[in-house]
């Protein structure tokens, strides 16, 4: 199964990450999401979970870098 509109899904992930990491420049989030997605897509045989994997990897990169995470209400 593939993503119907990866562009919309990636924009949605950038939005979610911007809320969780408000101190990180939006352009950097955009670059990280797009480059991580592209790297994963190159290696993937199935597209189904690429967007959620992208979000997870970018989140981990930012946490490792020491960025503060703003906790969303649904995370509590």
N, CA, C, O and CB atoms as a CASP TS submission, in Angstrom:
PFRMAT TS
TARGET T0000
AUTHOR 0000-0000-0000
METHOD Language model
MODEL 1
PARENT N/A
ATOM      1  N   UNK     1       0.848  -1.180   0.000  1.00  0.00           N
ATOM      2  CA  UNK     1       0.000   0.000   0.000  1.00  0.00           C
ATOM      3  C   UNK     1       0.890   1.238   0.000  1.00  0.00           C
ATOM      4  O   UNK     1       1.876   1.290   0.734  1.00  0.00           O
ATOM      5  CB  UNK     1      -0.963   0.001   1.224  1.00  0.00           C
ATOM      6  N   UNK     2       0.563   2.203  -0.789  1.00  0.00           N
ATOM      7  CA  UNK     2       1.364   3.421  -0.853  1.00  0.00           C
ATOM      8  C   UNK     2       0.547   4.606  -0.332  1.00  0.00           C
ATOM      9  O   UNK     2      -0.675   4.536  -0.202  1.00  0.00           O
ATOM     10  CB  UNK     2       1.846   3.686  -2.305  1.00  0.00           C
ATOM     11  N   UNK     3       1.250   5.675  -0.043  1.00  0.00           N
ATOM     12  CA  UNK     3       0.618   6.893   0.440  1.00  0.00           C
ATOM     13  C   UNK     3      -0.043   7.595  -0.739  1.00  0.00           C
ATOM     14  O   UNK     3       0.581   7.776  -1.784  1.00  0.00           O
ATOM     15  CB  UNK     3       1.652   7.826   1.141  1.00  0.00           C
ATOM     16  N   UNK     4      -1.297   7.988  -0.577  1.00  0.00           N
ATOM     17  CA  UNK     4      -2.019   8.651  -1.659  1.00  0.00           C
ATOM     18  C   UNK     4      -1.367   9.971  -2.055  1.00  0.00           C
ATOM     19  O   UNK     4      -1.191  10.252  -3.241  1.00  0.00           O
ATOM     20  CB  UNK     4      -3.461   8.890  -1.253  1.00  0.00           C
ATOM     21  N   UNK     5      -1.010  10.781  -1.059  1.00  0.00           N
ATOM     22  CA  UNK     5      -0.413  12.074  -1.346  1.00  0.00           C
ATOM     23  C   UNK     5       0.713  12.340  -0.355  1.00  0.00           C
ATOM     24  O   UNK     5       0.489  12.967   0.681  1.00  0.00           O
ATOM     25  CB  UNK     5      -1.473  13.198  -1.290  1.00  0.00           C
ATOM     26  N   UNK     6       1.933  11.866  -0.665  1.00  0.00           N
ATOM     27  CA  UNK     6       3.043  12.033   0.278  1.00  0.00           C
ATOM     28  C   UNK     6       3.345  13.500   0.582  1.00  0.00           C
ATOM     29  O   UNK     6       3.798  13.817   1.682  1.00  0.00           O
ATOM     30  CB  UNK     6       4.286  11.366  -0.271  1.00  0.00           C
ATOM     31  N   UNK     7       3.107  14.380  -0.352  1.00  0.00           N
ATOM     32  CA  UNK     7       3.379  15.808  -0.128  1.00  0.00           C
ATOM     33  C   UNK     7       2.538  16.350   1.026  1.00  0.00           C
ATOM     34  O   UNK     7       3.049  17.054   1.897  1.00  0.00           O
ATOM     35  CB  UNK     7       3.100  16.619  -1.409  1.00  0.00           C
ATOM     36  N   UNK     8       1.264  16.023   1.026  1.00  0.00           N
ATOM     37  CA  UNK     8       0.371  16.460   2.095  1.00  0.00           C
ATOM     38  C   UNK     8       0.797  15.823   3.422  1.00  0.00           C
ATOM     39  O   UNK     8       0.820  16.494   4.454  1.00  0.00           O
ATOM     40  CB  UNK     8      -1.102  16.097   1.762  1.00  0.00           C
ATOM     41  N   UNK     9       1.126  14.553   3.397  1.00  0.00           N
ATOM     42  CA  UNK     9       1.543  13.853   4.611  1.00  0.00           C
ATOM     43  C   UNK     9       2.828  14.450   5.175  1.00  0.00           C
ATOM     44  O   UNK     9       2.956  14.590   6.391  1.00  0.00           O
ATOM     45  CB  UNK     9       1.736  12.361   4.325  1.00  0.00           C
ATOM     46  N   UNK    10       3.771  14.800   4.325  1.00  0.00           N
ATOM     47  CA  UNK    10       5.029  15.389   4.793  1.00  0.00           C
ATOM     48  C   UNK    10       4.800  16.785   5.370  1.00  0.00           C
ATOM     49  O   UNK    10       5.405  17.138   6.382  1.00  0.00           O
ATOM     50  CB  UNK    10       6.049  15.455   3.644  1.00  0.00           C
ATOM     51  N   UNK    11       3.955  17.566   4.753  1.00  0.00           N
ATOM     52  CA  UNK    11       3.630  18.893   5.300  1.00  0.00           C
ATOM     53  C   UNK    11       2.978  18.767   6.672  1.00  0.00           C
ATOM     54  O   UNK    11       3.250  19.556   7.577  1.00  0.00           O
ATOM     55  CB  UNK    11       2.697  19.662   4.342  1.00  0.00           C
ATOM     56  N   UNK    12       2.121  17.772   6.812  1.00  0.00           N
ATOM     57  CA  UNK    12       1.460  17.531   8.094  1.00  0.00           C
ATOM     58  C   UNK    12       2.492  17.156   9.167  1.00  0.00           C
ATOM     59  O   UNK    12       2.372  17.581  10.316  1.00  0.00           O
ATOM     60  CB  UNK    12       0.396  16.413   7.953  1.00  0.00           C
ATOM     61  N   UNK    13       3.492  16.369   8.799  1.00  0.00           N
ATOM     62  CA  UNK    13       4.540  15.994   9.743  1.00  0.00           C
ATOM     63  C   UNK    13       5.397  17.196  10.133  1.00  0.00           C
ATOM     64  O   UNK    13       5.788  17.330  11.293  1.00  0.00           O
ATOM     65  CB  UNK    13       5.420  14.897   9.147  1.00  0.00           C
ATOM     66  N   UNK    14       5.686  18.062   9.180  1.00  0.00           N
ATOM     67  CA  UNK    14       6.432  19.279   9.497  1.00  0.00           C
ATOM     68  C   UNK    14       5.637  20.113  10.502  1.00  0.00           C
ATOM     69  O   UNK    14       6.206  20.646  11.455  1.00  0.00           O
ATOM     70  CB  UNK    14       6.727  20.104   8.207  1.00  0.00           C
ATOM     71  N   UNK    15       4.325  20.226  10.293  1.00  0.00           N
ATOM     72  CA  UNK    15       3.459  20.966  11.224  1.00  0.00           C
ATOM     73  C   UNK    15       3.518  20.366  12.626  1.00  0.00           C
ATOM     74  O   UNK    15       3.669  21.083  13.615  1.00  0.00           O
ATOM     75  CB  UNK    15       2.005  20.971  10.717  1.00  0.00           C
ATOM     76  N   UNK    16       3.398  19.053  12.696  1.00  0.00           N
ATOM     77  CA  UNK    16       3.410  18.376  13.998  1.00  0.00           C
ATOM     78  C   UNK    16       4.755  18.569  14.692  1.00  0.00           C
ATOM     79  O   UNK    16       4.803  18.832  15.893  1.00  0.00           O
ATOM     80  CB  UNK    16       3.111  16.871  13.831  1.00  0.00           C
ATOM     81  N   UNK    17       5.839  18.442  13.942  1.00  0.00           N
ATOM     82  CA  UNK    17       7.169  18.627  14.522  1.00  0.00           C
ATOM     83  C   UNK    17       7.386  20.071  14.959  1.00  0.00           C
ATOM     84  O   UNK    17       8.039  20.320  15.973  1.00  0.00           O
ATOM     85  CB  UNK    17       8.248  18.218  13.519  1.00  0.00           C
ATOM     86  N   UNK    18       6.849  21.016  14.210  1.00  0.00           N
ATOM     87  CA  UNK    18       6.984  22.430  14.572  1.00  0.00           C
ATOM     88  C   UNK    18       6.290  22.713  15.900  1.00  0.00           C
ATOM     89  O   UNK    18       6.752  23.552  16.674  1.00  0.00           O
ATOM     90  CB  UNK    18       6.401  23.332  13.464  1.00  0.00           C
ATOM     91  N   UNK    19       5.205  22.031  16.166  1.00  0.00           N
ATOM     92  CA  UNK    19       4.515  22.193  17.442  1.00  0.00           C
ATOM     93  C   UNK    19       5.298  21.546  18.577  1.00  0.00           C
ATOM     94  O   UNK    19       5.347  22.078  19.686  1.00  0.00           O
ATOM     95  CB  UNK    19       3.112  21.595  17.368  1.00  0.00           C
ATOM     96  N   UNK    20       5.903  20.414  18.302  1.00  0.00           N
ATOM     97  CA  UNK    20       6.659  19.704  19.338  1.00  0.00           C
ATOM     98  C   UNK    20       8.022  20.321  19.593  1.00  0.00           C
ATOM     99  O   UNK    20       8.552  20.230  20.700  1.00  0.00           O
ATOM    100  CB  UNK    20       6.829  18.255  18.954  1.00  0.00           C
ATOM    101  N   UNK    21       8.594  20.951  18.570  1.00  0.00           N
ATOM    102  CA  UNK    21       9.914  21.576  18.672  1.00  0.00           C
ATOM    103  C   UNK    21       9.827  23.032  18.235  1.00  0.00           C
ATOM    104  O   UNK    21      10.349  23.390  17.179  1.00  0.00           O
ATOM    105  CB  UNK    21      10.956  20.812  17.813  1.00  0.00           C
ATOM    106  N   UNK    22       9.179  23.874  19.027  1.00  0.00           N
ATOM    107  CA  UNK    22       8.939  25.260  18.610  1.00  0.00           C
ATOM    108  C   UNK    22      10.212  26.103  18.477  1.00  0.00           C
ATOM    109  O   UNK    22      10.188  27.147  17.826  1.00  0.00           O
ATOM    110  CB  UNK    22       8.017  25.920  19.591  1.00  0.00           C
ATOM    111  N   UNK    23      11.310  25.673  19.076  1.00  0.00           N
ATOM    112  CA  UNK    23      12.556  26.431  18.995  1.00  0.00           C
ATOM    113  C   UNK    23      13.386  26.095  17.757  1.00  0.00           C
ATOM    114  O   UNK    23      14.402  26.741  17.503  1.00  0.00           O
ATOM    115  CB  UNK    23      13.378  26.183  20.228  1.00  0.00           C
ATOM    116  N   UNK    24      12.969  25.102  16.994  1.00  0.00           N
ATOM    117  CA  UNK    24      13.714  24.692  15.802  1.00  0.00           C
ATOM    118  C   UNK    24      13.152  25.439  14.598  1.00  0.00           C
ATOM    119  O   UNK    24      11.938  25.508  14.408  1.00  0.00           O
ATOM    120  CB  UNK    24      13.634  23.143  15.585  1.00  0.00           C
ATOM    121  N   UNK    25      14.043  25.992  13.796  1.00  0.00           N
ATOM    122  CA  UNK    25      13.659  26.717  12.595  1.00  0.00           C
ATOM    123  C   UNK    25      12.817  25.830  11.675  1.00  0.00           C
ATOM    124  O   UNK    25      13.168  24.679  11.413  1.00  0.00           O
ATOM    125  CB  UNK    25      14.906  27.224  11.855  1.00  0.00           C
ATOM    126  N   UNK    26      11.721  26.372  11.199  1.00  0.00           N
ATOM    127  CA  UNK    26      10.802  25.611  10.339  1.00  0.00           C
ATOM    128  C   UNK    26      11.487  25.113   9.064  1.00  0.00           C
ATOM    129  O   UNK    26      11.217  24.003   8.607  1.00  0.00           O
ATOM    130  CB  UNK    26       9.594  26.474   9.970  1.00  0.00           C
ATOM    131  N   UNK    27      12.361  25.923   8.499  1.00  0.00           N
ATOM    132  CA  UNK    27      13.073  25.504   7.285  1.00  0.00           C
ATOM    133  C   UNK    27      13.953  24.289   7.569  1.00  0.00           C
ATOM    134  O   UNK    27      14.081  23.399   6.728  1.00  0.00           O
ATOM    135  CB  UNK    27      13.930  26.663   6.730  1.00  0.00           C
ATOM    136  N   UNK    28      14.555  24.256   8.745  1.00  0.00           N
ATOM    137  CA  UNK    28      15.361  23.087   9.121  1.00  0.00           C
ATOM    138  C   UNK    28      14.484  21.852   9.273  1.00  0.00           C
ATOM    139  O   UNK    28      14.858  20.765   8.833  1.00  0.00           O
ATOM    140  CB  UNK    28      16.126  23.355  10.428  1.00  0.00           C
ATOM    141  N   UNK    29      13.326  22.014   9.891  1.00  0.00           N
ATOM    142  CA  UNK    29      12.411  20.877  10.018  1.00  0.00           C
ATOM    143  C   UNK    29      12.004  20.358   8.646  1.00  0.00           C
ATOM    144  O   UNK    29      11.972  19.150   8.409  1.00  0.00           O
ATOM    145  CB  UNK    29      11.165  21.274  10.825  1.00  0.00           C
ATOM    146  N   UNK    30      11.697  21.275   7.759  1.00  0.00           N
ATOM    147  CA  UNK    30      11.315  20.899   6.391  1.00  0.00           C
ATOM    148  C   UNK    30      12.438  20.099   5.718  1.00  0.00           C
ATOM    149  O   UNK    30      12.195  19.053   5.116  1.00  0.00           O
ATOM    150  CB  UNK    30      10.980  22.163   5.552  1.00  0.00           C
ATOM    151  N   UNK    31      13.663  20.605   5.830  1.00  0.00           N
ATOM    152  CA  UNK    31      14.813  19.904   5.222  1.00  0.00           C
ATOM    153  C   UNK    31      14.993  18.520   5.833  1.00  0.00           C
ATOM    154  O   UNK    31      15.183  17.537   5.116  1.00  0.00           O
ATOM    155  CB  UNK    31      16.109  20.727   5.401  1.00  0.00           C
ATOM    156  N   UNK    32      14.932  18.447   7.152  1.00  0.00           N
ATOM    157  CA  UNK    32      15.122  17.159   7.834  1.00  0.00           C
ATOM    158  C   UNK    32      14.042  16.157   7.433  1.00  0.00           C
ATOM    159  O   UNK    32      14.341  14.995   7.155  1.00  0.00           O
ATOM    160  CB  UNK    32      15.115  17.355   9.360  1.00  0.00           C
ATOM    161  N   UNK    33      12.801  16.601   7.403  1.00  0.00           N
ATOM    162  CA  UNK    33      11.704  15.699   7.048  1.00  0.00           C
ATOM    163  C   UNK    33      11.874  15.206   5.613  1.00  0.00           C
ATOM    164  O   UNK    33      11.765  14.009   5.350  1.00  0.00           O
ATOM    165  CB  UNK    33      10.337  16.407   7.217  1.00  0.00           C
ATOM    166  N   UNK    34      12.134  16.106   4.705  1.00  0.00           N
ATOM    167  CA  UNK    34      12.246  15.718   3.287  1.00  0.00           C
ATOM    168  C   UNK    34      13.461  14.823   3.027  1.00  0.00           C
ATOM    169  O   UNK    34      13.366  13.848   2.281  1.00  0.00           O
ATOM    170  CB  UNK    34      12.332  16.967   2.406  1.00  0.00           C
ATOM    171  N   UNK    35      14.591  15.151   3.633  1.00  0.00           N
ATOM    172  CA  UNK    35      15.783  14.327   3.389  1.00  0.00           C
ATOM    173  C   UNK    35      15.656  12.956   4.044  1.00  0.00           C
ATOM    174  O   UNK    35      16.067  11.950   3.466  1.00  0.00           O
ATOM    175  CB  UNK    35      17.039  15.038   3.908  1.00  0.00           C
ATOM    176  N   UNK    36      15.092  12.913   5.242  1.00  0.00           N
ATOM    177  CA  UNK    36      14.902  11.625   5.910  1.00  0.00           C
ATOM    178  C   UNK    36      13.915  10.764   5.139  1.00  0.00           C
ATOM    179  O   UNK    36      14.140   9.567   4.959  1.00  0.00           O
ATOM    180  CB  UNK    36      14.413  11.829   7.352  1.00  0.00           C
ATOM    181  N   UNK    37      12.822  11.368   4.683  1.00  0.00           N
ATOM    182  CA  UNK    37      11.838  10.631   3.892  1.00  0.00           C
ATOM    183  C   UNK    37      12.478  10.080   2.613  1.00  0.00           C
ATOM    184  O   UNK    37      12.261   8.923   2.254  1.00  0.00           O
ATOM    185  CB  UNK    37      10.638  11.539   3.542  1.00  0.00           C
ATOM    186  N   UNK    38      13.257  10.902   1.941  1.00  0.00           N
ATOM    187  CA  UNK    38      13.907  10.463   0.698  1.00  0.00           C
ATOM    188  C   UNK    38      14.866   9.302   0.950  1.00  0.00           C
ATOM    189  O   UNK    38      14.909   8.352   0.170  1.00  0.00           O
ATOM    190  CB  UNK    38      14.663  11.632   0.051  1.00  0.00           C
ATOM    191  N   UNK    39      15.631   9.376   2.033  1.00  0.00           N
ATOM    192  CA  UNK    39      16.557   8.283   2.365  1.00  0.00           C
ATOM    193  C   UNK    39      15.800   6.992   2.656  1.00  0.00           C
ATOM    194  O   UNK    39      16.180   5.923   2.180  1.00  0.00           O
ATOM    195  CB  UNK    39      17.428   8.664   3.575  1.00  0.00           C
ATOM    196  N   UNK    40      14.738   7.096   3.433  1.00  0.00           N
ATOM    197  CA  UNK    40      13.948   5.911   3.745  1.00  0.00           C
ATOM    198  C   UNK    40      13.296   5.334   2.495  1.00  0.00           C
ATOM    199  O   UNK    40      13.261   4.118   2.310  1.00  0.00           O
ATOM    200  CB  UNK    40      12.885   6.244   4.782  1.00  0.00           C
ATOM    201  N   UNK    41      12.780   6.212   1.639  1.00  0.00           N
ATOM    202  CA  UNK    41      12.096   5.762   0.421  1.00  0.00           C
ATOM    203  C   UNK    41      13.047   5.004  -0.509  1.00  0.00           C
ATOM    204  O   UNK    41      12.646   4.038  -1.159  1.00  0.00           O
ATOM    205  CB  UNK    41      11.488   6.961  -0.319  1.00  0.00           C
ATOM    206  N   UNK    42      14.306   5.446  -0.568  1.00  0.00           N
ATOM    207  CA  UNK    42      15.299   4.757  -1.412  1.00  0.00           C
ATOM    208  C   UNK    42      15.478   3.299  -1.007  1.00  0.00           C
ATOM    209  O   UNK    42      15.699   2.434  -1.855  1.00  0.00           O
ATOM    210  CB  UNK    42      16.645   5.477  -1.339  1.00  0.00           C
ATOM    211  N   UNK    43      15.381   3.034   0.288  1.00  0.00           N
ATOM    212  CA  UNK    43      15.641   1.694   0.808  1.00  0.00           C
ATOM    213  C   UNK    43      14.368   0.859   0.977  1.00  0.00           C
ATOM    214  O   UNK    43      14.447  -0.353   1.174  1.00  0.00           O
ATOM    215  CB  UNK    43      16.356   1.795   2.132  1.00  0.00           C
ATOM    216  N   UNK    44      13.212   1.490   0.903  1.00  0.00           N
ATOM    217  CA  UNK    44      11.954   0.815   1.223  1.00  0.00           C
ATOM    218  C   UNK    44      11.445  -0.058   0.086  1.00  0.00           C
ATOM    219  O   UNK    44      11.602   0.261  -1.093  1.00  0.00           O
ATOM    220  CB  UNK    44      10.903   1.832   1.580  1.00  0.00           C
ATOM    221  N   UNK    45      10.834  -1.163   0.476  1.00  0.00           N
ATOM    222  CA  UNK    45      10.120  -1.984  -0.488  1.00  0.00           C
ATOM    223  C   UNK    45       8.617  -1.740  -0.371  1.00  0.00           C
ATOM    224  O   UNK    45       7.851  -2.078  -1.274  1.00  0.00           O
ATOM    225  CB  UNK    45      10.445  -3.474  -0.278  1.00  0.00           C
ATOM    226  N   UNK    46       8.202  -1.143   0.764  1.00  0.00           N
ATOM    227  CA  UNK    46       6.805  -0.802   1.014  1.00  0.00           C
ATOM    228  C   UNK    46       6.768   0.631   1.548  1.00  0.00           C
ATOM    229  O   UNK    46       7.566   0.995   2.411  1.00  0.00           O
ATOM    230  CB  UNK    46       6.134  -1.811   2.026  1.00  0.00           C
ATOM    231  N   UNK    47       5.846   1.436   1.037  1.00  0.00           N
ATOM    232  CA  UNK    47       5.754   2.851   1.427  1.00  0.00           C
ATOM    233  C   UNK    47       4.875   3.103   2.651  1.00  0.00           C
ATOM    234  O   UNK    47       4.872   4.208   3.193  1.00  0.00           O
ATOM    235  CB  UNK    47       5.226   3.653   0.275  1.00  0.00           C
ATOM    236  N   UNK    48       4.150   2.115   3.078  1.00  0.00           N
ATOM    237  CA  UNK    48       3.063   2.297   4.035  1.00  0.00           C
ATOM    238  C   UNK    48       3.431   3.079   5.298  1.00  0.00           C
ATOM    239  O   UNK    48       2.635   3.902   5.750  1.00  0.00           O
ATOM    240  CB  UNK    48       2.549   0.973   4.429  1.00  0.00           C
ATOM    241  N   UNK    49       4.585   2.853   5.869  1.00  0.00           N
ATOM    242  CA  UNK    49       4.933   3.486   7.145  1.00  0.00           C
ATOM    243  C   UNK    49       6.045   4.521   7.032  1.00  0.00           C
ATOM    244  O   UNK    49       6.605   4.937   8.047  1.00  0.00           O
ATOM    245  CB  UNK    49       5.342   2.435   8.132  1.00  0.00           C
ATOM    246  N   UNK    50       6.365   4.935   5.834  1.00  0.00           N
ATOM    247  CA  UNK    50       7.496   5.844   5.648  1.00  0.00           C
ATOM    248  C   UNK    50       7.315   7.181   6.358  1.00  0.00           C
ATOM    249  O   UNK    50       8.273   7.706   6.925  1.00  0.00           O
ATOM    250  CB  UNK    50       7.716   6.085   4.180  1.00  0.00           C
ATOM    251  N   UNK    51       6.128   7.735   6.341  1.00  0.00           N
ATOM    252  CA  UNK    51       5.911   9.041   6.964  1.00  0.00           C
ATOM    253  C   UNK    51       6.070   8.941   8.479  1.00  0.00           C
ATOM    254  O   UNK    51       6.723   9.789   9.087  1.00  0.00           O
ATOM    255  CB  UNK    51       4.512   9.589   6.605  1.00  0.00           C
ATOM    256  N   UNK    52       5.488   7.928   9.088  1.00  0.00           N
ATOM    257  CA  UNK    52       5.631   7.795  10.543  1.00  0.00           C
ATOM    258  C   UNK    52       7.066   7.463  10.920  1.00  0.00           C
ATOM    259  O   UNK    52       7.546   7.913  11.961  1.00  0.00           O
ATOM    260  CB  UNK    52       4.684   6.714  11.083  1.00  0.00           C
ATOM    261  N   UNK    53       7.755   6.690  10.102  1.00  0.00           N
ATOM    262  CA  UNK    53       9.172   6.406  10.359  1.00  0.00           C
ATOM    263  C   UNK    53       9.998   7.681  10.231  1.00  0.00           C
ATOM    264  O   UNK    53      10.937   7.900  10.996  1.00  0.00           O
ATOM    265  CB  UNK    53       9.700   5.325   9.383  1.00  0.00           C
ATOM    266  N   UNK    54       9.645   8.513   9.271  1.00  0.00           N
ATOM    267  CA  UNK    54      10.328   9.787   9.081  1.00  0.00           C
ATOM    268  C   UNK    54      10.177  10.651  10.320  1.00  0.00           C
ATOM    269  O   UNK    54      11.157  11.201  10.822  1.00  0.00           O
ATOM    270  CB  UNK    54       9.782  10.519   7.847  1.00  0.00           C
ATOM    271  N   UNK    55       8.954  10.771  10.815  1.00  0.00           N
ATOM    272  CA  UNK    55       8.700  11.573  12.014  1.00  0.00           C
ATOM    273  C   UNK    55       9.503  11.044  13.191  1.00  0.00           C
ATOM    274  O   UNK    55      10.085  11.822  13.948  1.00  0.00           O
ATOM    275  CB  UNK    55       7.203  11.579  12.357  1.00  0.00           C
ATOM    276  N   UNK    56       9.538   9.740  13.348  1.00  0.00           N
ATOM    277  CA  UNK    56      10.289   9.143  14.444  1.00  0.00           C
ATOM    278  C   UNK    56      11.778   9.424  14.359  1.00  0.00           C
ATOM    279  O   UNK    56      12.409   9.748  15.364  1.00  0.00           O
ATOM    280  CB  UNK    56      10.060   7.663  14.472  1.00  0.00           C
ATOM    281  N   UNK    57      12.338   9.302  13.173  1.00  0.00           N
ATOM    282  CA  UNK    57      13.768   9.540  13.006  1.00  0.00           C
ATOM    283  C   UNK    57      14.127  11.008  13.203  1.00  0.00           C
ATOM    284  O   UNK    57      15.137  11.317  13.835  1.00  0.00           O
ATOM    285  CB  UNK    57      14.217   9.080  11.630  1.00  0.00           C
ATOM    286  N   UNK    58      13.320  11.908  12.674  1.00  0.00           N
ATOM    287  CA  UNK    58      13.598  13.338  12.845  1.00  0.00           C
ATOM    288  C   UNK    58      13.463  13.716  14.318  1.00  0.00           C
ATOM    289  O   UNK    58      14.276  14.481  14.837  1.00  0.00           O
ATOM    290  CB  UNK    58      12.639  14.196  11.973  1.00  0.00           C
ATOM    291  N   UNK    59      12.455  13.192  14.987  1.00  0.00           N
ATOM    292  CA  UNK    59      12.302  13.446  16.422  1.00  0.00           C
ATOM    293  C   UNK    59      13.533  12.976  17.175  1.00  0.00           C
ATOM    294  O   UNK    59      14.051  13.697  18.028  1.00  0.00           O
ATOM    295  CB  UNK    59      11.045  12.747  16.970  1.00  0.00           C
ATOM    296  N   UNK    60      14.004  11.787  16.871  1.00  0.00           N
ATOM    297  CA  UNK    60      15.198  11.250  17.540  1.00  0.00           C
ATOM    298  C   UNK    60      16.424  12.116  17.267  1.00  0.00           C
ATOM    299  O   UNK    60      17.211  12.377  18.177  1.00  0.00           O
ATOM    300  CB  UNK    60      15.465   9.809  17.081  1.00  0.00           C
ATOM    301  N   UNK    61      16.594  12.561  16.031  1.00  0.00           N
ATOM    302  CA  UNK    61      17.734  13.434  15.687  1.00  0.00           C
ATOM    303  C   UNK    61      17.700  14.711  16.526  1.00  0.00           C
ATOM    304  O   UNK    61      18.723  15.142  17.060  1.00  0.00           O
ATOM    305  CB  UNK    61      17.715  13.791  14.172  1.00  0.00           C
ATOM    306  N   UNK    62      16.526  15.303  16.634  1.00  0.00           N
ATOM    307  CA  UNK    62      16.392  16.557  17.376  1.00  0.00           C
ATOM    308  C   UNK    62      16.601  16.347  18.875  1.00  0.00           C
ATOM    309  O   UNK    62      17.215  17.185  19.536  1.00  0.00           O
ATOM    310  CB  UNK    62      15.017  17.177  17.123  1.00  0.00           C
ATOM    311  N   UNK    63      16.105  15.260  19.405  1.00  0.00           N
ATOM    312  CA  UNK    63      16.318  14.957  20.828  1.00  0.00           C
ATOM    313  C   UNK    63      17.796  14.710  21.116  1.00  0.00           C
ATOM    314  O   UNK    63      18.323  15.183  22.123  1.00  0.00           O
ATOM    315  CB  UNK    63      15.487  13.728  21.251  1.00  0.00           C
ATOM    316  N   UNK    64      18.464  13.969  20.230  1.00  0.00           N
ATOM    317  CA  UNK    64      19.890  13.717  20.411  1.00  0.00           C
ATOM    318  C   UNK    64      20.683  15.014  20.393  1.00  0.00           C
ATOM    319  O   UNK    64      21.705  15.135  21.069  1.00  0.00           O
ATOM    320  CB  UNK    64      20.407  12.774  19.328  1.00  0.00           C
ATOM    321  N   UNK    65      20.218  15.963  19.635  1.00  0.00           N
ATOM    322  CA  UNK    65      20.862  17.270  19.541  1.00  0.00           C
ATOM    323  C   UNK    65      20.567  18.133  20.765  1.00  0.00           C
ATOM    324  O   UNK    65      21.167  19.194  20.939  1.00  0.00           O
ATOM    325  CB  UNK    65      20.408  17.989  18.278  1.00  0.00           C
ATOM    326  N   UNK    66      19.649  17.681  21.609  1.00  0.00           N
ATOM    327  CA  UNK    66      19.336  18.405  22.827  1.00  0.00           C
ATOM    328  C   UNK    66      18.194  19.391  22.718  1.00  0.00           C
ATOM    329  O   UNK    66      18.014  20.232  23.598  1.00  0.00           O
ATOM    330  CB  UNK    66      20.522  19.114  23.275  1.00  0.00           C
ATOM    331  N   UNK    67      17.417  19.300  21.647  1.00  0.00           N
ATOM    332  CA  UNK    67      16.276  20.206  21.482  1.00  0.00           C
ATOM    333  C   UNK    67      15.193  19.880  22.502  1.00  0.00           C
ATOM    334  O   UNK    67      14.938  18.714  22.803  1.00  0.00           O
ATOM    335  CB  UNK    67      15.707  20.114  20.048  1.00  0.00           C
ATOM    336  N   UNK    68      14.563  20.914  23.026  1.00  0.00           N
ATOM    337  CA  UNK    68      13.467  20.746  23.983  1.00  0.00           C
ATOM    338  C   UNK    68      12.204  20.342  23.246  1.00  0.00           C
ATOM    339  O   UNK    68      11.888  20.876  22.183  1.00  0.00           O
ATOM    340  CB  UNK    68      13.230  22.045  24.791  1.00  0.00           C
ATOM    341  N   UNK    69      11.493  19.401  23.822  1.00  0.00           N
ATOM    342  CA  UNK    69      10.248  18.922  23.244  1.00  0.00           C
ATOM    343  C   UNK    69       9.077  19.524  23.992  1.00  0.00           C
ATOM    344  O   UNK    69       8.990  19.416  25.215  1.00  0.00           O
ATOM    345  CB  UNK    69      10.179  17.387  23.276  1.00  0.00           C
ATOM    346  N   UNK    70       8.185  20.153  23.264  1.00  0.00           N
ATOM    347  CA  UNK    70       6.937  20.656  23.842  1.00  0.00           C
ATOM    348  C   UNK    70       5.950  19.508  23.789  1.00  0.00           C
ATOM    349  O   UNK    70       5.648  19.002  22.709  1.00  0.00           O
ATOM    350  CB  UNK    70       6.391  21.933  23.074  1.00  0.00           C
ATOM    351  N   UNK    71       5.448  19.095  24.925  1.00  0.00           N
ATOM    352  CA  UNK    71       4.551  17.959  24.999  1.00  0.00           C
ATOM    353  C   UNK    71       3.148  18.381  24.574  1.00  0.00           C
ATOM    354  O   UNK    71       2.589  19.351  25.087  1.00  0.00           O
ATOM    355  CB  UNK    71       4.536  17.369  26.420  1.00  0.00           C
ATOM    356  N   UNK    72       2.596  17.633  23.627  1.00  0.00           N
ATOM    357  CA  UNK    72       1.233  17.903  23.169  1.00  0.00           C
ATOM    358  C   UNK    72       0.246  17.333  24.174  1.00  0.00           C
ATOM    359  O   UNK    72       0.561  16.382  24.889  1.00  0.00           O
ATOM    360  CB  UNK    72       0.986  17.304  21.757  1.00  0.00           C
ATOM    361  N   UNK    73      -0.921  17.900  24.227  1.00  0.00           N
ATOM    362  CA  UNK    73      -1.946  17.436  25.153  1.00  0.00           C
ATOM    363  C   UNK    73      -2.247  15.957  25.013  1.00  0.00           C
ATOM    364  O   UNK    73      -2.471  15.278  26.015  1.00  0.00           O
ATOM    365  CB  UNK    73      -3.202  18.218  24.954  1.00  0.00           C
ATOM    366  N   UNK    74      -2.257  15.442  23.793  1.00  0.00           N
ATOM    367  CA  UNK    74      -2.575  14.022  23.602  1.00  0.00           C
ATOM    368  C   UNK    74      -1.433  13.108  24.010  1.00  0.00           C
ATOM    369  O   UNK    74      -1.629  11.897  24.104  1.00  0.00           O
ATOM    370  CB  UNK    74      -2.933  13.762  22.159  1.00  0.00           C
ATOM    371  N   UNK    75      -0.220  13.661  24.260  1.00  0.00           N
ATOM    372  CA  UNK    75       0.917  12.850  24.698  1.00  0.00           C
ATOM    373  C   UNK    75       0.887  12.582  26.193  1.00  0.00           C
ATOM    374  O   UNK    75       1.591  11.702  26.689  1.00  0.00           O
ATOM    375  CB  UNK    75       2.218  13.535  24.331  1.00  0.00           C
ATOM    376  N   UNK    76       0.073  13.338  26.904  1.00  0.00           N
ATOM    377  CA  UNK    76       0.062  13.212  28.370  1.00  0.00           C
ATOM    378  C   UNK    76      -0.791  12.046  28.794  1.00  0.00           C
ATOM    379  O   UNK    76      -0.923  11.779  29.988  1.00  0.00           O
ATOM    380  CB  UNK    76      -0.449  14.496  29.029  1.00  0.00           C
TER
END
